[in-house]
Amino acid sequence: MKERLQELQQEAVTLVEEANDLKRLQEIRVAYLGKKGPITEVLRGMGKLSAEERPVIGQLANDVRAVIQEKLEAKEQQLEEIEIEKKLSAESIDVTLPGRPVSLGGQHTLSLVVEQIEDIFIGMGFTVAEGPEVETDYYNFEALNLPKDHPARDMQDSFYITNDLLLRTHTSPVQARTMEKYKGQGPVKIICPGKVFRRDDDDATHSHQFMQVEGLYVAENVRMSDLKGVLETFAKKYFGEDRKIRLRPSFFPFTEPSVEVDVSCGMCSGKGCRICKQTGWIEVLGAGMVHPNVLEMSGFDSKKYTGFAFGMGVERLAMLKYDIDDIRHFYTNDYRFLTQFQRER
Ligand code: PHE
């Protein structure tokens, strides 16, 4: 029995030494030290031994167990260390490698241009207002002197959501909303940049979604010359000091008189070229003196107050300034296009 135990110890120790993963060690542990293992077997047979032999063999069996246990633990620790070493070297980072360049995003061309426009008007004392893109028929049309069935509603084909709700076709509803908030007390001096929507087929110069900046100045004694001065300052600051503007008579239901505003062509300095279709002028926005009906409907006394309003297309202004030939570039988000226009700092 003694020999058998020593043999088992030798066997187990050799196996442990040869083992090279933790799973194998577990198998050896179960095989030799488990309840069905050979050592337990030996201990079971102890009943047959004499009283002198019993404690000797018992002691030996315990010693053998302890030796195997110890060997297993030592080997286990060794294997774990190897495992950790392996992991560490697999995950090691070479801090001397050069970094990968991170490309920083930039501002979208349209928000860039909107910021430029805002800066110019803020410099002239305007504040920036906002209004909802989903608008009621009342604010989009009626409050702007466009009653139901008015033929001029056709000037702006609309996306209706319900009978009474639509995607705003222009930023002019913000005029009415803002005047209502002021409760008949001027001055009101705001610009409102925002998205607008029209049922147009998209092509190089049309987009069913685009941006406008609305302007509104209502106070006592606001005159057409004030409108002209503000727009001239804007044109010079936005396009360049050498630019001029001219006003042509036009029609909008919410302004009277109404004008279309042209800026002198930057390509030929007004001499006439392909860009300005030989006229020397480029149309950039619509404007006019706020119609008395519009003032009254939004709670302003039209005998006391007068005002001007204008609306400009942001894409068009961007296209003219940066020589962009297709409005769809703004909405297809080609990185090569977008990164060409960054704010001068
Ligand atoms: N809302 C007009 C348009 O979208 C532009 C405009 C605004 C004209 C304000 C006059 C005054 O065409």
Residues whose N, C-alpha, C, O or C-beta is under 5 A from the ligand:
A	BS01	LIG	T169 H170 S172 F252 T255 G286 A287 G288 A309 F310 G311
